[in-house]
Amino acid sequence: MMFGLPRHGGDHGRVAVVGLGRFGTALARTLTERGIEVLAMDVDPKQVQAVADVLTHAVVADSTDDEALRQAGVADYTHAVVAIGSDIEASILTTTLLAEFGIPDIWAKAVTATHGRILDRVGATHVVFPEAEMGRRVGNMVTASLLDYSQVDDELALAKTHPPGRLLGTPIDTVALEDREGVRLVALKRDSGGYAAPAEGMVLAPGDVLVVCGPPDRVRDFSTPR
């Protein structure tokens, strides 16, 4: 899963993160590491204290109280993430208030399809299902020899994998590979080097790491021993 949030600081790079469970905390930390100004809040003082040494702005506040949100300055942000998962009512009420504030970009975490539909109706501009997406990702990795896997949509997946045994010792022919396997070889990493565009004619070795993309079923089949 990839968030379409700003990549740098400034007036257009400020994000309010509401809810500091595992998902919200990881998100807030990642945004901060990218140089984005983050306002993080949670109703639980222990959750806020746990991130106080990492995040510049972390406050204890009840996000279902519009006055508490205003005092925290949330209404001045153009991006917000509702990372509340365990309390569905609080998640919905918080999203509703953020929409009423006129925040144009609201990302909300959903735990069920029904929850997601409600979040969409009350004003979330993006609804994400992190647990479901992680489950699908791991499910695909377990049944194939994949090092990493990400499904962009129903038609496109991106995966990191070692070369399947049937291709070891075979010179790279990207056109033939796409015709035969249904995947496109995007990059290749060998030994301790970095990722680079695959060189035609290079012979694949067991330790190579390939990045391939294509239809999800073809990407999975490519890495499944047969």
MOVENPE-V170274 format. One line per field, one symbol per residue. ss: DSSP state (A for helix, B for strand, O for the rest). psi: psi as a letter, one per 40 degrees, with the letter a starting at -180 (. if undefined). Layout:
BEGIN
ss=???
psi=???
END
This chain:
BEGIN
ss=OOOOOOOOOOOOOBBBBBOOOAAAAAAAAAAAAOOOBBBBBBOOAAAAAAAOOOOOBBBBOOOOOAAAAAAAOAAAOOBBBBOOOOOAAAAAAAAAAAAAOOOOBBBBBOOOAAAAAAAAAAOOOBBBOAAAAAAAAAAAAAOOOBBBBBBBBOOBBBBBBBOOAAAOOOBOOAAAAAAAAOBBBBBBBOOOOOOBOOOOOOBOOOOOBBBBBBOAAAAAAAAOOO
psi=hhhfiieiaadefhhhhhhfaddddddddddddeehhhhiiiehddddddededhdhhihiheehddddddeedeeiehihhfhddgdddddddddddddeehdghhhhieidddddddddeehdhhigdddddddddddddeigidihhhdaeehihihiihideehehihgdddddddeeihhdihhhbeiiiihhhhehhhideihihiiahdddddddehh.
END
